[in-house]
């Protein structure tokens, strides 16, 4: 297992209790908590925003994202180039 996203009721538990319970499962299991900031959390390539009664999900873009693509006729390896046929 790689990535886990957990929603929990803050009235019943907290992230430290969850973290401690996960670490009890296996001493070799390495876990890391990414806490929300301003009701947002980045998970994989998503930004998840917590609202009062629901959540919204958007594609996460790193601050360094430029939306630049490599020209198909450039001298870069083919596997690094974006092609229209790559999108399904």
C-alpha positions in Angstrom: 0.0 0.0 0.0 1.3 3.4 -0.9 -1.0 6.3 -0.1 -3.9 6.4 2.4 -6.5 9.1 2.8 -8.4 9.1 6.0 -11.5 11.1 6.9 -12.3 11.1 10.5 -14.7 12.7 13.1 -12.7 15.2 15.1 -15.2 14.7 18.0 -14.2 11.1 18.3 -10.5 10.9 17.5 -7.5 13.0 16.3 -4.7 12.5 13.8 -2.2 11.6 16.5 -4.4 8.8 17.8 -4.8 7.5 14.2 -1.1 7.8 13.6 -0.3 5.9 16.8 -2.7 3.1 15.9 -1.3 2.7 12.4 2.2 2.5 13.8 1.2 -0.3 16.2 0.2 -2.5 13.2 3.8 -3.2 12.1 7.0 -1.8 13.6 8.5 -1.6 10.0 5.6 0.4 8.6 6.6 4.0 8.0 3.9 6.6 8.1 3.8 10.3 7.7 0.9 12.7 8.4 0.1 15.5 6.1 -2.2 17.8 8.0 -4.6 20.2 6.4 -3.8 23.9 6.2 -6.6 26.5 6.0 -9.0 23.6 5.4 -7.0 22.4 2.4 -4.8 19.3 2.0 -2.7 18.2 -1.0 -3.1 14.5 -1.7 -1.5 12.9 -4.7 -2.3 15.3 -7.5 -5.3 16.8 -5.8 -6.2 19.7 -3.5 -9.0 18.7 -1.2 -10.9 21.6 0.4 -13.0 21.0 3.5 -16.3 22.9 3.7 -18.9 22.8 6.4 -21.0 20.0 4.9 -18.9 18.7 2.0 -15.5 18.7 0.3 -14.4 20.0 -3.0 -11.6 18.4 -5.1 -9.4 20.2 -7.6 -6.2 19.2 -9.5 -3.2 20.3 -7.5 -0.5 22.3 -9.3 2.8 22.8 -7.6 3.9 26.4 -7.3 6.6 25.7 -9.9 4.1 24.4 -12.5 4.4 26.3 -15.7 2.0 24.4 -18.0 4.8 24.2 -20.5 5.0 21.3 -22.9 8.0 20.0 -24.9 7.7 20.6 -28.6 7.2 17.3 -30.3 9.9 18.0 -32.9 12.5 18.9 -30.2 15.6 16.8 -29.4 14.1 15.2 -26.3 13.4 11.5 -25.7 10.1 10.5 -27.2 8.7 9.3 -23.8 9.1 12.8 -22.4 7.0 14.5 -25.1 3.3 15.1 -24.9 1.3 13.9 -27.8 -2.4 14.5 -28.5 -2.8 10.7 -28.8 -1.6 10.3 -25.2 -4.9 11.7 -23.9 -7.8 9.2 -23.6 
